[in-house]
Amino acid sequence: MKLPFQKYKAAFGMVDTLVCLAALACIVGLILPMLSRSKCGGSNRIRCISNLKQVAIGFRLYANDGDPYPQFNPTNEAWTYFQVVGKEIGSPKVLVCPLDKQKQPALDFETNGTISNFSFAANRNNALSYFYGANAEEAKPGMLLAGDGNLKLRGSPPTNILVLGV
């Protein structure tokens, strides 16, 4: 007497097994590089670039409102240039690159001087990963308006204010 589960004699053959293993190897080969990239900070680097783009858009919006880019004053610190365009940038959190572990973002651009403000003395340049190109002008589109520490000038990254010779 045959039992109901003995009715079928078809089984998973050698060729079927090899095809499944090959498909599994292809899937693993596609997924592993993605996992290793995320551990290297690839997504954080993209966020840094996105933050820098938002900063540049903020400066452009400020200039489109009728004011030129903030004018260079040698007595100013770098944070003052970003404070001026704060409303256009939106949040001071974008002024800190996620890869910059030494910097802590401020929570708002208010000027009342509380500990969460960008203008608070302990924050200021400590809540800023980017530099401001002091001699950027609309008439000179090739000049740098803002950037981060990945730019190397004569072997060292720029400080928070960059003045280039024309």
C-alpha positions as CSV (number, residue, x, y, z in Angstrom):
1,M,0.0,0.0,0.0
2,K,1.3,3.4,-1.0
3,L,1.1,6.3,1.4
4,P,-0.2,9.7,0.0
5,F,3.2,11.3,0.4
6,Q,4.9,8.6,-1.7
7,K,2.8,9.4,-4.7
8,Y,5.3,11.7,-6.4
9,K,8.8,10.5,-7.4
10,A,10.1,13.8,-8.7
11,A,12.9,15.3,-6.6
12,F,15.3,18.2,-6.6
13,G,18.0,17.1,-8.9
14,M,21.7,17.9,-9.2
15,V,21.1,20.5,-12.0
16,D,18.4,22.2,-10.0
17,T,20.8,22.4,-7.0
18,L,23.6,23.9,-9.0
19,V,21.3,26.5,-10.6
20,C,20.0,27.6,-7.1
21,L,23.6,27.8,-5.7
22,A,24.7,29.9,-8.7
23,A,21.7,32.3,-8.2
24,L,22.5,32.6,-4.5
25,A,26.1,33.4,-5.3
26,C,25.1,36.1,-7.7
27,I,22.8,37.7,-5.1
28,V,25.5,37.6,-2.4
29,G,28.0,39.1,-4.9
30,L,25.6,42.0,-5.5
31,I,24.7,42.6,-1.8
32,L,28.2,42.4,-0.1
33,P,29.7,45.5,-1.9
34,M,26.7,47.6,-0.8
35,L,27.1,46.5,2.8
36,S,30.8,47.2,2.8
37,R,30.3,50.7,1.3
38,S,27.9,51.7,4.0
39,K,30.5,50.8,6.7
40,C,33.0,53.1,5.0
41,G,30.9,56.2,5.4
42,G,29.6,56.4,1.8
43,S,26.2,57.5,2.9
44,N,27.7,60.1,5.3
45,R,29.8,61.5,2.5
46,I,26.7,61.9,0.4
47,R,25.0,63.7,3.3
48,C,28.0,66.0,3.5
49,I,27.7,66.9,-0.2
50,S,24.0,67.4,0.2
51,N,24.5,69.7,3.2
52,L,27.0,71.7,1.2
53,K,24.6,72.0,-1.7
54,Q,21.9,73.3,0.8
55,V,24.4,75.9,2.1
56,A,25.2,77.0,-1.5
57,I,21.4,77.3,-2.3
58,G,21.0,79.4,0.9
59,F,23.7,81.8,-0.2
60,R,22.1,82.0,-3.6
61,L,18.7,82.7,-2.2
62,Y,20.2,85.4,0.0
63,A,21.8,87.0,-3.0
64,N,18.5,86.8,-5.0
65,D,16.8,88.7,-2.2
66,G,18.7,91.8,-3.3
67,D,21.7,91.6,-1.0
68,P,25.1,90.6,-2.3
69,Y,27.0,87.7,-0.6
70,P,28.0,88.7,3.0
71,Q,31.0,91.1,2.7
72,F,34.3,90.0,4.0
73,N,35.5,91.7,7.1
74,P,38.9,90.4,8.5
75,T,37.6,90.8,12.1
76,N,34.7,88.5,11.6
77,E,34.8,84.8,12.4
78,A,33.5,82.3,9.8
79,W,30.3,81.6,11.7
80,T,29.1,85.2,11.2
81,Y,28.8,84.7,7.4
82,F,26.6,81.6,7.9
83,Q,24.6,83.3,10.6
84,V,23.6,86.1,8.1
85,V,22.1,83.7,5.6
86,G,20.7,81.4,8.3
87,K,17.0,81.9,7.3
88,E,17.8,80.8,3.8
89,I,19.9,77.8,4.9
90,G,17.1,76.6,7.1
91,S,18.8,74.8,10.0
92,P,22.3,75.0,11.4
93,K,22.3,71.2,11.5
94,V,23.3,71.2,7.8
95,L,26.5,73.2,8.7
96,V,28.0,70.1,10.2
97,C,29.2,67.2,8.0
98,P,28.3,63.8,9.6
99,L,31.9,62.7,8.9
100,D,33.2,65.6,11.0
101,K,33.1,63.9,14.5
102,Q,34.8,66.9,16.2
103,K,31.8,69.2,15.5
104,Q,28.4,69.3,17.1
105,P,25.5,71.0,15.4
106,A,23.5,73.8,16.9
107,L,19.8,73.6,16.9
108,D,18.7,77.0,15.6
109,F,20.0,80.3,14.2
110,E,18.4,82.5,16.9
111,T,20.7,85.3,18.3
112,N,19.5,85.2,22.0
113,G,22.7,83.3,23.0
114,T,21.2,80.2,24.6
115,I,23.3,77.0,24.5
116,S,21.4,75.5,21.6
117,N,21.9,78.6,19.4
118,F,24.4,78.8,16.6
119,S,25.5,82.2,17.9
120,F,26.3,80.8,21.4
121,A,30.0,81.3,22.1
122,A,30.8,77.6,22.6
123,N,29.0,76.7,19.3
124,R,29.9,79.2,16.5
125,N,32.9,77.8,14.6
126,N,32.6,74.5,16.6
127,A,29.2,73.9,14.9
128,L,30.6,74.6,11.4
129,S,32.3,72.1,9.1
130,Y,32.4,74.3,6.0
131,F,34.3,77.3,4.9
132,Y,33.1,80.6,3.3
133,G,34.8,82.0,0.2
134,A,35.2,85.6,1.2
135,N,35.8,87.0,-2.3
136,A,33.0,85.1,-4.1
137,E,30.9,87.3,-6.4
138,E,28.1,86.7,-8.8
139,A,30.2,88.3,-11.6
140,K,32.9,85.6,-10.9
141,P,31.1,82.3,-11.1
142,G,34.4,80.3,-10.9
143,M,35.1,81.5,-7.4
144,L,34.5,79.2,-4.4
145,L,31.5,80.3,-2.3
146,A,31.6,77.5,0.3
147,G,33.3,74.1,0.7
148,D,34.6,71.5,3.1
149,G,37.9,70.2,4.4
150,N,38.3,67.8,1.5
151,L,39.6,70.7,-0.6
152,K,43.4,70.7,-0.3
153,L,45.3,73.9,-0.9
154,R,49.1,73.3,-1.0
155,G,48.7,70.1,1.0
156,S,46.5,71.4,3.8
157,P,42.7,71.9,4.1
158,P,41.4,75.5,4.2
159,T,40.5,77.3,7.4
160,N,36.9,78.4,7.9
161,I,37.4,81.6,5.8
162,L,39.0,81.3,2.4
163,V,40.5,84.3,0.6
164,L,41.8,83.5,-2.8
165,G,43.9,85.9,-4.9
166,V,42.1,87.1,-8.0
